[in-house]
Amino acid sequence: MTLIAATLQMFFTDRLAQQRQASPRTIAAYRDTLRLLLGFVHRTTGKPPSQLDWSDLDTTMISKFLNHLEDDRNNSVRTRNVRLTAIRSLFSYAALRHPEHALLIQRVLAIPPKRFDKRIVTYLTSTEIDALIAAPDLTRWEGRRDRALILLAIQTGLRVSEITGLNCADVTLGVGANVRCEGKGRKQRAVPLGRPVEALLRSWLTERAGAPEHPLFPTRTGRRLSRDAVALRISTHAATAAQRCPSMQGKPIHPHVLRHTCAMTLLQAGVDTSVIALWLGHAGVRSTDAYIHADISIKEKALALTTPATARPGRYHPTDKVLAFLESL
């Protein structure tokens, strides 16, 4: 056991589990990042993870690992930055325990996150929603489960981790029908259910016939659905729906798109952004700005209120060669 192995173990058992009391999802995310990192270093240097020292994790190696995530694993820049955050958290903890490696640790902590393009969020229109809900095969048990899952996700805007974590007891039917979940930061919230979703969940719970502590959307064997399984089911049904709805062809449909769809539906219905932030469990109101940017109807209404410009059209032409060079940059 070398220094890195002992510190790595203490990072999870002492720092994350006891001091910070991190959620199981955070611990799992950090675990996956460091497992990928140690595997990459092992393939690069030939050293097993149990024999690695801090000198094997310098800025050059960390930078190669981050490039490996993008180039070989085809991860997005956002995912790359999330992995870097986990690595920096480990090195910040190691800085207090290994002052002899202060320079190496400081250089790793100085690696900046990578900038990325902020694209307009993808969401489904009402026609596309109907096509996606009608896609599952209702003659099969999985189809009825998937239809209830999709409709619940669109109406409540739950994250995929929140959906997979639901138990049968988390759904309240009847007067004040709602679903309770635990989101990021251990924040618990209850989201009301509309009548169509309540009726579908009532039918599903009757067919599901599970105990209160059983998962609401299980697999055939009764286990809890994974994030990848939900993403696969939604992409499969989206491909089926695209055959009936041409506007869905080529549109990337994943579980978070259903969350965006819920937010856009609320925004277009005139719901205040603060209420949308509470509905989705956002940390602040600013998180809903992405949906305002994506709603072209808001900008069209603003354009209709403006006065058309009467200035003559034209283009600036610099007279000096130096100014012309600067203009061409």
C-alpha positions as CSV (number, residue, x, y, z in Angstrom):
1,M,0.0,0.0,0.0
2,T,1.5,3.3,-1.1
3,L,0.6,6.8,0.0
4,I,-2.0,7.3,-2.7
5,A,-3.9,4.1,-1.8
6,A,-4.2,5.1,1.9
7,T,-5.2,8.6,1.1
8,L,-7.7,7.5,-1.5
9,Q,-9.4,5.2,1.0
10,M,-9.5,7.9,3.6
11,F,-11.0,10.3,1.0
12,F,-14.0,8.2,0.6
13,T,-14.5,6.9,4.2
14,D,-13.5,10.0,6.1
15,R,-13.9,13.0,3.8
16,L,-16.9,12.2,1.8
17,A,-18.9,9.8,4.0
18,Q,-18.2,11.3,7.5
19,Q,-17.1,14.9,7.1
20,R,-19.2,16.0,4.2
21,Q,-21.9,13.3,4.5
22,A,-22.0,13.1,0.7
23,S,-25.0,11.4,-0.9
24,P,-24.6,7.9,-2.3
25,R,-24.9,9.5,-5.8
26,T,-22.0,11.8,-5.2
27,I,-19.9,9.0,-3.8
28,A,-20.7,6.9,-6.8
29,A,-19.8,9.7,-9.2
30,Y,-16.5,10.3,-7.5
31,R,-15.8,6.5,-7.4
32,D,-16.4,6.1,-11.1
33,T,-14.1,9.1,-12.0
34,L,-11.2,7.8,-9.9
35,R,-11.7,4.3,-11.2
36,L,-11.4,5.6,-14.7
37,L,-8.4,7.6,-13.8
38,L,-6.5,4.7,-12.1
39,G,-7.4,2.4,-15.0
40,F,-6.0,4.9,-17.5
41,V,-2.8,5.4,-15.5
42,H,-2.4,1.6,-15.2
43,R,-2.7,1.2,-19.0
44,T,-0.3,4.1,-19.6
45,T,2.4,3.3,-17.1
46,G,1.9,-0.4,-16.5
47,K,1.8,0.1,-12.7
48,P,-1.2,-1.5,-10.8
49,P,-3.3,1.0,-8.9
50,S,-2.1,-0.4,-5.5
51,Q,1.5,0.7,-6.4
52,L,0.9,4.2,-7.7
53,D,2.4,7.2,-6.0
54,W,1.6,10.9,-6.3
55,S,4.4,11.4,-8.8
56,D,2.5,9.2,-11.2
57,L,-0.5,11.7,-11.1
58,D,1.2,14.9,-12.2
59,T,-0.4,17.5,-14.5
60,T,0.8,15.8,-17.6
61,M,-1.0,12.5,-16.7
62,I,-4.2,14.2,-15.5
63,S,-4.3,16.3,-18.8
64,K,-3.8,13.1,-20.8
65,F,-6.7,11.5,-18.9
66,L,-9.0,14.4,-19.6
67,N,-8.1,14.4,-23.3
68,H,-8.7,10.6,-23.2
69,L,-12.3,11.2,-21.9
70,E,-13.1,13.5,-24.9
71,D,-11.2,11.8,-27.7
72,D,-11.5,8.1,-26.9
73,R,-14.6,7.8,-24.7
74,N,-16.4,10.6,-26.6
75,N,-17.5,12.4,-23.4
76,S,-18.8,15.9,-23.6
77,V,-17.0,18.9,-22.2
78,R,-19.5,19.0,-19.4
79,T,-18.6,15.5,-18.4
80,R,-14.9,16.2,-18.6
81,N,-15.4,19.1,-16.2
82,V,-17.4,17.0,-13.8
83,R,-14.6,14.4,-13.8
84,L,-12.0,17.2,-13.2
85,T,-14.1,18.4,-10.2
86,A,-13.8,15.0,-8.6
87,I,-10.1,14.8,-9.2
88,R,-9.6,18.3,-7.7
89,S,-11.6,17.3,-4.7
90,L,-9.3,14.4,-4.0
91,F,-6.1,16.5,-4.5
92,S,-7.5,19.2,-2.2
93,Y,-7.9,16.6,0.5
94,A,-4.4,15.2,-0.2
95,A,-2.9,18.7,0.1
96,L,-3.6,18.6,3.9
97,R,-2.1,15.1,4.3
98,H,0.9,15.3,2.0
99,P,2.7,18.7,2.2
100,E,5.8,17.1,0.7
101,H,3.8,17.0,-2.6
102,A,2.5,20.5,-2.3
103,L,4.0,21.7,-5.6
104,L,2.6,18.7,-7.6
105,I,-0.8,19.0,-6.0
106,Q,-0.9,22.8,-6.6
107,R,-0.2,22.3,-10.3
108,V,-3.0,19.8,-10.6
109,L,-5.4,22.1,-8.8
110,A,-4.5,24.8,-11.2
111,I,-5.9,22.9,-14.2
112,P,-8.8,25.0,-15.3
113,P,-12.2,23.6,-16.5
114,K,-12.8,23.7,-20.2
115,R,-15.1,26.2,-21.7
116,F,-18.0,24.9,-23.8
117,D,-20.8,26.1,-26.0
118,K,-24.1,26.6,-24.2
119,R,-26.7,25.3,-26.7
120,I,-30.4,25.9,-26.6
121,V,-32.2,23.2,-24.6
122,T,-34.1,20.5,-26.6
123,Y,-37.7,19.9,-25.7
124,L,-40.8,18.2,-27.2
125,T,-43.8,20.0,-28.7
126,S,-47.3,18.9,-27.8
127,T,-47.5,16.8,-31.0
128,E,-44.2,15.1,-30.2
129,I,-45.3,14.4,-26.7
130,D,-48.4,12.6,-27.9
131,A,-46.3,10.6,-30.3
132,L,-43.9,9.5,-27.6
133,I,-46.6,8.6,-25.1
134,A,-48.3,6.5,-27.8
135,A,-45.0,4.7,-28.8
136,P,-44.9,1.9,-26.0
137,D,-46.6,-1.4,-26.8
138,L,-49.4,-1.5,-24.2
139,T,-49.9,-5.2,-24.8
140,R,-46.6,-5.9,-23.0
141,W,-45.9,-5.3,-19.3
142,E,-42.8,-3.3,-20.1
143,G,-44.8,-1.1,-22.5
144,R,-47.4,-0.2,-19.8
145,R,-44.5,0.5,-17.3
146,D,-42.7,2.7,-19.8
147,R,-45.8,4.7,-20.7
148,A,-46.4,5.5,-17.0
149,L,-42.8,6.4,-16.6
150,I,-42.7,8.7,-19.6
151,L,-45.9,10.5,-18.7
152,L,-44.8,11.0,-15.1
153,A,-41.5,12.4,-16.3
154,I,-43.1,14.9,-18.7
155,Q,-45.7,16.1,-16.2
156,T,-43.4,16.3,-13.1
157,G,-40.0,17.1,-14.6
158,L,-38.2,14.6,-12.3
159,R,-34.6,13.9,-13.0
160,V,-33.8,10.4,-14.1
161,S,-32.1,9.6,-10.8
162,E,-35.2,10.8,-9.0
163,I,-37.5,8.6,-11.1
164,T,-35.4,5.5,-10.6
165,G,-35.3,6.2,-6.9
166,L,-39.1,6.3,-6.5
167,N,-40.8,3.7,-4.4
168,C,-44.5,2.7,-4.5
169,A,-45.1,4.6,-1.2
170,D,-43.8,7.8,-2.8
171,V,-47.0,8.2,-4.8
172,T,-50.1,9.7,-3.2
173,L,-53.4,9.3,-5.1
174,G,-56.8,10.8,-4.5
175,V,-57.3,14.3,-3.1
176,G,-54.0,16.2,-3.3
177,A,-52.4,13.6,-5.6
178,N,-48.6,14.1,-5.7
179,V,-45.3,12.3,-6.0
180,R,-42.5,12.8,-3.4
181,C,-38.9,12.6,-4.3
182,E,-35.4,13.4,-3.0
183,G,-33.3,15.5,-5.4
184,K,-29.9,17.1,-5.4
185,G,-28.5,18.2,-2.1
186,R,-31.0,15.9,-0.3
187,K,-33.8,18.4,-1.0
188,Q,-37.1,16.7,-0.7
189,R,-40.1,18.0,-2.6
190,A,-43.6,17.0,-3.6
191,V,-44.9,17.6,-7.2
192,P,-48.7,17.6,-7.8
193,L,-50.1,15.1,-10.3
194,G,-52.7,15.9,-13.0
195,R,-55.7,13.7,-13.5
196,P,-54.4,11.8,-16.5
197,V,-51.1,11.0,-14.8
198,E,-53.0,10.1,-11.6
199,A,-55.3,7.7,-13.4
200,L,-52.4,6.1,-15.3
201,L,-50.4,5.6,-12.0
202,R,-53.4,4.2,-10.2
203,S,-53.8,1.6,-13.0
204,W,-50.0,0.9,-12.9
205,L,-49.8,0.5,-9.1
206,T,-52.7,-2.0,-9.2
207,E,-50.9,-4.0,-11.8
208,R,-47.5,-3.5,-10.1
209,A,-48.9,-4.8,-6.8
210,G,-45.7,-4.0,-5.0
211,A,-44.9,-3.3,-1.3
212,P,-44.5,0.3,-0.2
213,E,-40.7,0.0,-0.2
214,H,-40.5,-1.7,-3.6
215,P,-39.4,0.4,-6.7
216,L,-42.2,2.1,-8.6
217,F,-40.7,1.2,-12.0
218,P,-38.9,-2.2,-11.7
219,T,-37.3,-4.5,-14.2
220,R,-38.8,-7.9,-15.0
221,T,-36.8,-9.4,-12.1
222,G,-38.0,-6.8,-9.6
223,R,-34.8,-4.8,-9.4
224,R,-34.6,-1.0,-9.7
225,L,-34.2,0.4,-13.2
226,S,-30.8,1.9,-13.9
227,R,-30.2,5.3,-15.5
228,D,-28.9,3.6,-18.6
229,A,-31.9,1.3,-18.8
230,V,-34.3,4.3,-18.7
231,A,-32.2,6.2,-21.3
232,L,-32.3,3.1,-23.6
233,R,-36.1,2.7,-23.2
234,I,-36.8,6.3,-24.0
235,S,-34.5,6.3,-27.0
236,T,-36.2,3.2,-28.3
237,H,-39.7,4.6,-28.0
238,A,-38.4,7.9,-29.5
239,A,-37.3,6.0,-32.6
240,T,-40.7,4.4,-32.8
241,A,-42.5,7.8,-32.4
242,A,-40.3,9.3,-35.0
243,Q,-41.9,7.1,-37.6
244,R,-45.3,8.8,-37.0
245,C,-44.0,12.2,-36.1
246,P,-41.4,13.5,-38.7
247,S,-40.3,16.4,-36.5
248,M,-38.7,13.9,-34.1
249,Q,-36.4,12.5,-36.7
250,G,-32.8,13.5,-35.9
251,K,-33.8,15.1,-32.6
252,P,-31.7,13.7,-29.7
253,I,-34.2,12.3,-27.1
254,H,-32.9,11.4,-23.7
255,P,-34.4,11.4,-20.2
256,H,-33.4,15.0,-19.5
257,V,-35.3,16.2,-22.6
258,L,-38.5,15.2,-20.8
259,R,-37.5,17.4,-17.9
260,H,-36.9,20.3,-20.3
261,T,-40.3,19.5,-21.9
262,C,-42.0,19.9,-18.5
263,A,-40.3,23.3,-17.9
264,M,-41.2,24.6,-21.3
265,T,-44.8,23.5,-20.9
266,L,-45.0,25.4,-17.6
267,L,-43.3,28.5,-19.1
268,Q,-45.5,28.6,-22.2
269,A,-48.6,28.3,-19.9
270,G,-47.5,31.5,-18.1
271,V,-46.2,30.0,-14.9
272,D,-43.7,32.3,-13.1
273,T,-40.1,31.2,-13.3
274,S,-39.8,31.1,-9.5
275,V,-42.6,28.5,-9.4
276,I,-40.9,26.5,-12.2
277,A,-37.6,26.5,-10.1
278,L,-39.5,25.1,-7.1
279,W,-41.3,22.6,-9.4
280,L,-38.1,21.2,-10.8
281,G,-36.1,21.5,-7.6
282,H,-33.5,24.0,-8.9
283,A,-31.0,25.6,-6.5
284,G,-32.0,29.0,-7.8
285,V,-34.2,30.9,-10.1
286,R,-31.3,31.6,-12.5
287,S,-31.4,27.9,-13.5
288,T,-34.6,28.5,-15.4
289,D,-33.0,31.2,-17.7
290,A,-32.1,28.5,-20.2
291,Y,-35.8,27.8,-20.8
292,I,-36.5,31.5,-21.3
293,H,-33.8,31.6,-24.0
294,A,-35.2,28.6,-25.7
295,D,-38.8,29.9,-25.9
296,I,-38.9,31.8,-29.2
297,S,-42.5,32.9,-28.6
298,I,-41.3,35.3,-25.8
299,K,-38.9,36.9,-28.1
300,E,-41.5,37.2,-30.9
301,K,-43.9,39.0,-28.4
302,A,-41.1,41.4,-27.5
303,L,-40.4,42.0,-31.2
304,A,-44.1,42.8,-31.8
305,L,-43.9,45.6,-29.1
306,T,-40.9,47.3,-30.7
307,T,-41.0,50.0,-33.4
308,P,-39.4,49.1,-36.7
309,A,-36.2,50.9,-37.4
310,T,-36.3,53.6,-40.1
311,A,-32.5,53.9,-40.6
312,R,-31.1,53.4,-44.1
313,P,-29.4,50.1,-44.5
314,G,-25.7,50.2,-45.0
315,R,-22.3,48.8,-44.0
316,Y,-19.3,50.5,-42.5
317,H,-16.2,50.6,-44.8
318,P,-13.0,51.7,-43.2
319,T,-10.8,54.1,-45.2
320,D,-7.5,53.3,-43.6
321,K,-5.6,50.0,-44.4
322,V,-4.9,49.4,-40.7
323,L,-8.5,49.9,-39.8
324,A,-9.5,47.6,-42.7
325,F,-7.1,44.9,-41.3
326,L,-8.6,45.2,-37.8
327,E,-12.1,45.0,-39.3
328,S,-11.3,41.8,-41.1
329,L,-10.2,40.0,-37.9
